[in-house]
């Protein structure tokens, strides 16, 4: 059985896995989750990674590292420091070595917005490769105030049952660290471990079109989309990816993606 290490996204905490953990554990797996120091405005990606590493038991060697949204900028750093079997990106930003998240989509923003970020662009030749990509973010989500309850309901929890949405909103945290947007990825390459991506087709923040494109382009040379037209809930999707019938072929560096209709 595997240890699922669950790393939350922006504005969230361990509570976002509360409905997933019991399902995984009833299937015989172990789980661990942690609160990242997102309220600390100076917190870096390496500090986030340290929080994950400190939460991991020292005795487990079959680790599935799951990163949601923002956490995708963190889990590759963890995999550089700790042996993991699998990285799973859930509706996630995909880091690019030597580039920040903002670098990847700066061409989609106007000059006034970039100026408000005090953005200093890198060598244009390094960023040209991103200009023909689909937009990373759904345009309606850019610039929203995610401390506003109505915005959270419309963009984070629009597909939840009303009681679950209200519960989640009541627990949402203040996201002060913006390292996942502004900090340059320190890796020279993504870790050479099994990598999988789960696309959430109704995501209103990370564009599903971009997710499909970037998963193919950045996580593997060869792409295979399994179950593209089958609606699957996240728990079953994670277990299927982890099953012996859905194994990684290291000789081909193959990436398997799943699509979840949320």
C-alpha positions in Angstrom: 0.0 0.0 0.0 1.1 3.6 -0.7 1.5 6.7 1.4 -0.4 9.5 -0.3 1.2 12.8 0.7 -1.4 15.5 0.0 -0.2 19.1 -0.6 -2.9 21.8 -0.7 -3.2 24.8 -3.0 -3.5 28.5 -2.4 -5.9 29.9 0.3 -6.4 26.3 1.6 -5.1 23.9 4.3 -5.2 20.3 5.3 -9.0 20.5 5.6 -9.3 20.5 1.8 -8.4 16.8 1.9 -10.9 15.9 4.6 -13.4 14.2 2.3 -10.6 12.4 0.3 -8.5 11.0 3.2 -11.2 8.5 4.6 -11.7 7.0 1.1 -8.0 6.4 0.6 -7.5 5.0 4.1 -10.5 2.6 3.7 -8.7 1.2 0.7 -5.7 0.4 2.9 -3.5 3.3 2.0 -1.8 5.8 4.4 -2.1 9.5 4.1 -0.3 12.6 5.4 -1.2 16.3 4.9 0.2 19.5 6.3 -0.6 23.2 6.5 1.8 25.3 4.4 2.9 28.7 5.8 0.9 30.7 3.3 0.1 33.5 5.7 3.8 34.3 5.9 4.3 36.9 3.1 8.1 36.1 2.9 7.7 32.3 2.8 9.6 30.8 -0.2 9.0 27.7 -2.3 11.8 26.0 -0.5 10.2 26.8 2.9 6.9 25.3 1.6 8.9 22.2 0.5 10.5 21.9 3.9 7.0 21.9 5.5 6.1 18.9 3.3 9.4 17.1 4.0 9.0 17.5 7.7 5.5 16.0 7.6 6.7 12.9 5.8 7.3 9.8 7.9 10.9 8.6 7.6 9.9 4.9 7.2 7.8 5.0 4.0 9.4 4.5 0.6 6.2 4.1 -1.5 5.2 7.8 -1.6 2.7 9.3 -4.0 3.1 13.0 -3.8 -0.1 14.8 -4.8 0.0 18.6 -5.4 -3.1 20.7 -6.1 -2.9 23.9 -8.0 -0.2 26.1 -6.4 1.4 23.0 -4.8 2.6 21.8 -8.2 5.4 24.4 -7.8 6.4 22.7 -4.6 6.2 19.0 -5.1 9.1 18.7 -7.6 11.3 20.4 -5.0 10.3 17.8 -2.4 11.0 15.0 -4.9 14.5 16.3 -5.3 15.1 15.9 -1.6 13.1 12.8 -0.8 12.6 9.6 -2.7 9.1 9.4 -4.1 7.5 7.0 -6.5 5.1 9.2 -8.2 4.1 12.9 -8.6 0.5 13.7 -9.3 -0.5 17.1 -10.4 -4.2 18.0 -9.8 -5.6 20.9 -11.7 -2.1 22.3 -11.2 0.4 24.9 -12.3 3.4 23.1 -13.8 6.7 24.7 -13.0 9.3 25.3 -15.6 13.0 25.2 -14.6 14.6 28.6 -14.4 11.3 30.4 -15.0 8.6 31.8 -12.6 4.9 31.1 -13.0 4.5 34.8 -13.9 7.1 34.5 -16.6 5.0 31.8 -18.2 1.9 33.9 -18.6 3.3 37.5 -18.5 2.5 37.9 -22.2 -1.2 37.6 -21.4 -1.1 40.6 -19.1 -1.1 44.3 -20.0 1.8 46.6 -19.2 -0.1 48.3 -16.3 -0.7 45.0 -14.6 2.9 43.9 -15.0 4.0 47.3 -13.6 1.8 46.9 -10.6 3.7 43.6 -9.9 7.1 45.3 -10.3 7.7 42.7 -12.9 11.2 42.5 -14.4 11.0 40.4 -17.5 13.7 37.9 -18.3 15.6 37.6 -21.6 12.8 37.6 -24.2 14.4 34.7 -25.9 13.7 32.6 -22.9 10.0 33.5 -22.9 9.1 33.2 -26.5 8.4 29.5 -26.2 5.3 30.4 -24.0 3.7 32.9 -26.4 1.9 30.3 -28.5 0.6 28.4 -25.5 -3.1 28.5 -24.5 -3.7 30.9 -21.6 -2.7 29.4 -18.3 -5.5 31.1 -16.3 -9.2 31.4 -17.1 -9.5 35.1 -18.0 -12.4 35.7 -15.7 -10.3 34.6 -12.7 -7.5 37.1 -13.1 -7.4 40.0 -10.7 -10.2 38.7 -8.5 -10.2 39.3 -4.7 -10.0 35.8 -3.3 -10.6 37.0 0.2 -14.2 37.7 -0.9 -16.7 35.0 0.0 -18.7 35.4 -3.2 -15.6 35.2 -5.3 -14.5 32.0 -3.5 -17.9 30.5 -4.1 -17.9 31.4 -7.8 -14.4 30.3 -8.6 -13.2 27.8 -6.0 -16.3 26.0 -4.8 -18.9 26.5 -7.6 -19.4 22.8 -8.1 -19.7 21.8 -4.4 -22.9 21.1 -2.6 -24.0 24.4 -0.8 -23.1 23.0 2.7 -19.7 21.8 1.6 -19.0 25.2 -0.1 -19.9 27.1 3.0 -17.8 24.9 5.2 -14.8 25.3 2.8 -15.3 29.1 2.6 -15.4 29.3 6.4 -12.0 27.6 6.6 -10.2 29.5 3.7 -7.0 31.1 4.7 -5.3 34.4 3.8 -2.7 33.8 1.0 0.1 36.2 1.7 3.0 34.4 0.1 3.0 34.8 -3.6 6.2 32.8 -4.2 4.3 30.4 -6.4 3.7 33.2 -8.8 6.8 35.3 -8.6 9.7 33.0 -7.5 11.9 31.6 -10.2 12.0 27.8 -10.2 15.4 26.7 -8.9 15.5 23.3 -10.6 17.6 22.6 -13.6 15.1 19.9 -14.7 12.0 18.3 -13.2 12.7 15.1 -11.2 12.9 11.9 -13.2 10.1 10.1 -11.4 6.7 8.9 -12.6 4.5 11.9 -13.3 0.7 12.1 -13.8 -1.7 15.0 -14.3 -5.4 15.2 -13.5 -7.3 17.7 -15.5 -10.5 19.2 -13.9 -12.7 20.1 -16.8 -14.8 22.6 -14.9 -11.9 24.4 -13.3 -12.6 28.2 -13.3 -9.0 29.3 -12.4 -6.5 27.0 -14.1 -7.5 26.6 -17.7 -8.3 23.0 -18.6 -7.1 23.7 -22.1 -3.8 24.9 -20.8 -3.6 21.9 -18.4 -3.9 19.4 -21.2 -1.4 21.2 -23.3 1.2 21.7 -20.6 0.9 18.2 -19.2 1.8 16.8 -22.6 4.6 19.3 -23.3 6.3 19.7 -20.0 5.9 16.5 -18.0 6.8 13.9 -20.7 7.9 13.4 -24.2 5.2 10.8 -24.9 1.6 11.4 -23.8 -1.2 9.0 -23.3 -4.6 10.1 -22.2 -6.4 7.4 -20.3 -10.2 7.6 -19.7 -10.5 11.0 -21.3 -14.3 10.8 -21.7 -15.0 9.0 -18.5 -16.2 11.1 -15.6 -14.3 10.1 -12.5 -14.2 11.5 -9.0 -10.8 12.3 -7.6 -10.5 9.4 -5.1 -11.1 6.7 -7.7 -8.9 8.5 -10.2 -6.0 8.6 -7.7 -6.4 4.9 -6.9 -6.6 4.0 -10.5 -3.4 5.9 -11.3 -1.8 4.1 -8.4 -2.9 0.6 -9.4 -0.6 -2.1 -10.8 -2.6 -2.0 -14.1 -1.6 1.6 -14.6 2.2 1.6 -14.4 4.8 4.0 -15.6 7.2 2.9 -18.4 10.5 4.5 -17.5 12.0 3.5 -20.9 9.5 5.8 -22.6 9.2 8.5 -19.9 5.5 8.1 -20.5 3.0 10.5 -18.9 -0.5 9.3 -18.1 -3.2 11.9 -17.7 -6.7 11.6 -16.4 -9.6 13.9 -16.9 -12.0 14.6 -14.0 -15.3 16.3 -14.5 -15.6 18.3 -11.3 
